[in-house]
Amino acid sequence: LFLVSVICPSQNYPLYIRSVPTENELKFHYTVHTSLDVVDEKISAMGKALVDQRELYLGLLYPTEDYKVYGYVTNSKVKFVMVVDSSNTALRDNEIRSMFRKLHNSYTDIMCNPFYNPGDRIHSRAFDNMVNSMMMQVC
């Protein structure tokens, strides 16, 4: 079980969402949507410290019986949410943090594309390939 999503900063709709396996995708959409409240709480709790800090990793947002939800926020308030299987004990906090950094770097590459309009859904083969390689690593 693995899900990656990129959430728009202003309206909180997904710019990109990808899950493996795909059969319970609606359940994962709900999970991502409910995690946004926790992300907003963590951002407001950090307040000024988040602006001054270089580390944008929010850590574990909340665990359930089946999965763990992690969060990351960019300087431009774009949110990354990752859902992993709770039975996957091989993933440590450092690996999750580096996966978010890879996502952030790939997202930055997309934003540098002059043909991409911020706020549009992400349709990038390079971004898909990076997410696929992360999924192969985890699953």
C-alpha positions as CSV (number, residue, x, y, z in Angstrom):
1,L,0.0,0.0,0.0
2,F,1.4,3.4,-1.0
3,L,-0.2,6.7,-2.0
4,V,1.4,10.0,-3.0
5,S,-0.6,13.2,-3.4
6,V,0.3,16.9,-4.2
7,I,-2.4,19.3,-2.8
8,C,-3.0,22.8,-4.1
9,P,-2.3,25.5,-1.4
10,S,-5.4,27.6,-1.8
11,Q,-8.4,25.4,-2.6
12,N,-7.0,22.1,-1.1
13,Y,-7.7,20.0,-4.2
14,P,-5.3,17.3,-5.5
15,L,-2.9,18.4,-8.2
16,Y,-1.6,14.9,-8.4
17,I,-2.7,11.7,-6.7
18,R,-1.4,8.2,-7.3
19,S,-1.9,5.0,-5.3
20,V,-0.9,1.4,-5.5
21,P,-3.0,-0.8,-5.5
22,T,-5.8,1.2,-7.2
23,E,-8.8,-0.8,-6.0
24,N,-9.5,1.3,-2.8
25,E,-8.6,4.6,-4.4
26,L,-11.7,6.4,-3.1
27,K,-10.8,5.4,0.5
28,F,-7.4,7.0,0.0
29,H,-8.8,10.2,-1.4
30,Y,-10.8,10.4,1.8
31,T,-7.7,9.7,3.9
32,V,-5.8,12.5,2.1
33,H,-8.7,14.9,2.5
34,T,-9.0,14.2,6.3
35,S,-5.2,14.6,6.7
36,L,-5.3,18.2,5.4
37,D,-7.0,19.3,8.7
38,V,-4.0,17.8,10.6
39,V,-1.6,19.5,8.2
40,D,-3.3,22.9,8.8
41,E,-3.2,22.3,12.6
42,K,0.5,21.6,12.5
43,I,1.2,24.6,10.3
44,S,-0.7,26.9,12.6
45,A,1.0,25.4,15.7
46,M,4.4,26.0,14.2
47,G,3.5,29.5,13.1
48,K,6.5,31.7,12.6
49,A,8.9,28.9,13.3
50,L,7.9,27.2,10.0
51,V,8.8,30.4,8.0
52,D,12.2,30.6,9.7
53,Q,12.9,26.9,9.5
54,R,14.5,25.2,6.5
55,E,12.8,21.8,7.4
56,L,9.3,21.6,6.0
57,Y,8.7,17.9,6.9
58,L,5.7,17.6,9.2
59,G,6.3,14.0,10.1
60,L,3.7,11.5,11.0
61,L,0.3,13.2,10.8
62,Y,-1.7,10.3,12.2
63,P,-1.5,6.5,12.3
64,T,-4.4,4.1,11.9
65,E,-4.6,0.3,12.1
66,D,-3.9,-0.1,8.4
67,Y,-1.7,2.8,7.4
68,K,0.4,5.8,8.4
69,V,-0.1,9.2,7.0
70,Y,2.9,11.6,6.6
71,G,2.9,15.2,5.5
72,Y,5.2,17.9,4.0
73,V,4.6,21.5,3.2
74,T,6.6,23.7,0.8
75,N,7.4,27.4,1.2
76,S,4.6,28.2,-1.2
77,K,2.2,26.1,1.0
78,V,1.8,23.2,-1.5
79,K,1.1,20.1,0.6
80,F,2.5,16.7,0.0
81,V,0.7,13.8,1.7
82,M,2.1,10.2,1.7
83,V,0.1,7.2,2.9
84,V,2.1,4.0,3.6
85,D,1.1,0.6,4.9
86,S,1.6,0.4,8.7
87,S,2.9,-3.1,8.4
88,N,5.9,-1.7,6.4
89,T,8.5,-1.5,9.2
90,A,11.4,-1.1,6.8
91,L,10.5,2.6,6.2
92,R,12.2,4.8,8.8
93,D,11.6,8.5,9.3
94,N,14.8,9.4,7.3
95,E,13.6,7.4,4.3
96,I,10.2,9.2,4.3
97,R,11.9,12.6,4.7
98,S,14.2,11.9,1.7
99,M,11.2,10.7,-0.4
100,F,9.5,14.0,0.4
101,R,12.6,15.9,-0.7
102,K,12.6,14.0,-4.0
103,L,9.0,14.9,-4.5
104,H,9.7,18.5,-3.7
105,N,12.6,18.6,-6.2
106,S,10.5,17.0,-8.9
107,Y,7.6,19.4,-8.2
108,T,10.1,22.3,-8.4
109,D,11.2,21.1,-11.8
110,I,7.6,21.1,-13.0
111,M,7.1,24.6,-11.7
112,C,10.1,25.7,-13.7
113,N,8.4,24.6,-16.9
114,P,7.2,27.7,-18.7
115,F,4.2,25.8,-20.1
116,Y,2.9,24.7,-16.7
117,N,0.2,26.9,-15.1
118,P,0.4,26.8,-11.3
119,G,-2.8,25.3,-10.0
120,D,-3.3,22.9,-13.0
121,R,-3.2,19.2,-12.5
122,I,0.3,17.7,-12.9
123,H,0.7,15.7,-16.1
124,S,4.4,15.0,-16.3
125,R,6.1,11.8,-17.4
126,A,9.3,12.7,-15.4
127,F,7.2,13.2,-12.2
128,D,5.3,9.9,-12.9
129,N,8.6,8.1,-13.3
130,M,10.0,9.5,-10.1
131,V,6.8,8.5,-8.2
132,N,7.0,5.0,-9.8
133,S,10.6,4.5,-8.7
134,M,9.6,5.5,-5.1
135,M,6.7,3.0,-5.2
136,M,9.0,0.2,-6.4
137,Q,11.4,1.1,-3.5
138,V,8.6,0.9,-0.9
139,C,6.4,-2.0,-2.2
